[in-house]
Structures are given as structure tokens and as C-alpha cells.
Amino acid sequence: MTKKTTPVKVLLVDDHPVVRHGLSACLARQPGITLVGAAADGQEALALAGERQPDVVVTDVEMPRMDGAAFTANLLKAVPGVRVLVLSVHGQSFHVLRMMQAGAAGYMLKDSEPEELVRGIEAVARGESFFSHDLAQITLNQVVRTGSGGPAQLTAREREVLIRISEGLSNKQIAAELNLGIRTVETHRERAMKKLNIHSVAGLTKYALAQGWVSLEPETAALAG
């Protein structure tokens, strides 16, 4: 018997009507996605999110009344557990850094294929991070350098744990693969985050990307968050 998968509830935020309506029509056709609303700016989206409790919010960066970073920070306070996926024309490190610091789980460019957007939504809904494979590696390197305050010395075991987190493994899976206790894995993870001054799994993923420990190949674009 096939197990049914609950559709991902998505809220779309974009101030351009043509983009908003086009994306809405695209997402509404996806069998694994339920579009619960579309908003023209952050303030409207906050009200809709509180009412409709989406799993994932797809948002632009530059919008009137409240920009993407402010919206993301406010949204995560108002709707615990929601995940934010950025969809923007802006691929510069400044914009990526601001959105990831605000709490976004992924960042995609608007020239991405519709199929890739769906993969991104599904990935962040699973608790992973997702970056458009067209997002330049140099941008990710700049984000990590700016956000982490410079390199830190990780032990070999901390690095092994960090890599597996970035590959999407759970603490239980990492423990089994490395023959460690789950609490030991958690300790290595906490120490690595403290050393790097990184406070989210998305940040750990960006660090691993910049170090070349994991790749942004299209088939592995969904990374742990």
C-alpha cells in the first residue's frame, strides 16, 4: 500500500503582479503542493501566514513597505516552524547574507526552472537547505567569510559530523554511520557551531560549501538545513 504524502502548504510573496500570478499558476498545478495564498508585500504576507499557517513561504527580497529580510525575521517569530525560501533576481552576496542571517532556509534565482523551484520547496519543507545551482560559488564563499568571522579549527570528528549534516543526515543516521552515540554527535555539532560562530544548520551548510566539503552539483543541490 502506497503511503500518502501530505502536500506542502505554500505562501507566495512577490510585489510584481505578473510574477506573482505566474508563479501561483505554476505552483497550483503541482500535486505535492497546496498554494494557500499569495501576497504583494511583507505586511500582507504576515497577516496571511498567521491565518493560513503555511509550511513554506517563497519570498522576494526587495518589496515595498517591508523588505524580505525584515519580513523573514518577523515571520519566523510569528509562525514557529515555518520555512522561508528566497526567490529573487538578486544573487549578490549582500542580499544572500542578509536573507540567510534573517533566517531563510534557502536561496534561489528567478531564472531557475520551475522543476528546480519545486525541488527547493520540497527540500526546505523537509528541514533541509536549498541553493540554486546557478548561484555562484564565490557568492557563497563571501557569505561564509562575512558571516563566520574567519576560519576556525575543527577537529577531524567535528568536520565529519558537519559534512554529514550538510549532506542531509539526521543525528541518528550520523551516529550509525560514524559508530557514535547520538549525544556524542550532538556534542560535536554544538562545538562546531560554537567554534564557527554559526547558529543554524543552514549556516553550517554554507560553511561546508565554501570549504569544498560538499558540492552544488544539480543532483545534490538540496543540502541539509
LINRALIN-V454174 format. One record per backbone hydrogen bond with DSSP energy under -1.0 kcal/mol. NH is the residue of the N-H (numbers start at 1). CO is the residue of the C=O. If there is no record, write none. Layout:
# LINRALIN-V454174
nh=NH co=CO
nh=NH co=CO
This chain:
# LINRALIN-V454174
nh=8 co=32
nh=10 co=34
nh=11 co=56
nh=12 co=37
nh=13 co=58
nh=14 co=39
nh=20 co=16
nh=21 co=17
nh=22 co=18
nh=23 co=19
nh=24 co=20
nh=25 co=21
nh=26 co=22
nh=27 co=23
nh=28 co=24
nh=30 co=27
nh=33 co=30
nh=34 co=8
nh=36 co=10
nh=39 co=12
nh=45 co=41
nh=46 co=42
nh=47 co=43
nh=48 co=44
nh=49 co=45
nh=50 co=46
nh=51 co=47
nh=52 co=48
nh=53 co=49
nh=55 co=9
nh=56 co=9
nh=57 co=83
nh=58 co=11
nh=59 co=85
nh=60 co=13
nh=66 co=64
nh=68 co=61
nh=71 co=67
nh=72 co=68
nh=73 co=69
nh=74 co=70
nh=75 co=71
nh=76 co=72
nh=77 co=73
nh=78 co=74
nh=79 co=75
nh=82 co=79
nh=83 co=55
nh=85 co=57
nh=86 co=106
nh=87 co=59
nh=88 co=108
nh=96 co=92
nh=97 co=93
nh=98 co=94
nh=99 co=95
nh=100 co=96
nh=101 co=97
nh=102 co=98
nh=104 co=99
nh=105 co=84
nh=106 co=84
nh=107 co=130
nh=108 co=86
nh=110 co=88
nh=112 co=109
nh=117 co=113
nh=118 co=114
nh=119 co=115
nh=120 co=116
nh=121 co=117
nh=122 co=118
nh=123 co=119
nh=124 co=120
nh=125 co=121
nh=126 co=122
nh=127 co=124
nh=128 co=123
nh=129 co=223
nh=131 co=221
nh=132 co=107
nh=135 co=132
nh=140 co=136
nh=141 co=137
nh=142 co=138
nh=143 co=139
nh=144 co=140
nh=145 co=141
nh=146 co=142
nh=147 co=143
nh=148 co=144
nh=159 co=155
nh=160 co=156
nh=161 co=157
nh=162 co=158
nh=163 co=159
nh=164 co=160
nh=165 co=161
nh=166 co=162
nh=167 co=163
nh=168 co=165
nh=169 co=164
nh=174 co=170
nh=175 co=171
nh=176 co=172
nh=177 co=173
nh=178 co=174
nh=180 co=175
nh=185 co=181
nh=186 co=182
nh=187 co=183
nh=188 co=184
nh=189 co=185
nh=190 co=186
nh=191 co=187
nh=192 co=188
nh=193 co=189
nh=194 co=190
nh=195 co=191
nh=196 co=192
nh=198 co=193
nh=204 co=200
nh=205 co=201
nh=206 co=202
nh=207 co=203
nh=208 co=204
nh=209 co=205
nh=210 co=206
nh=211 co=207
nh=212 co=209
nh=213 co=208
nh=220 co=217
nh=221 co=218
nh=223 co=129
nh=224 co=166
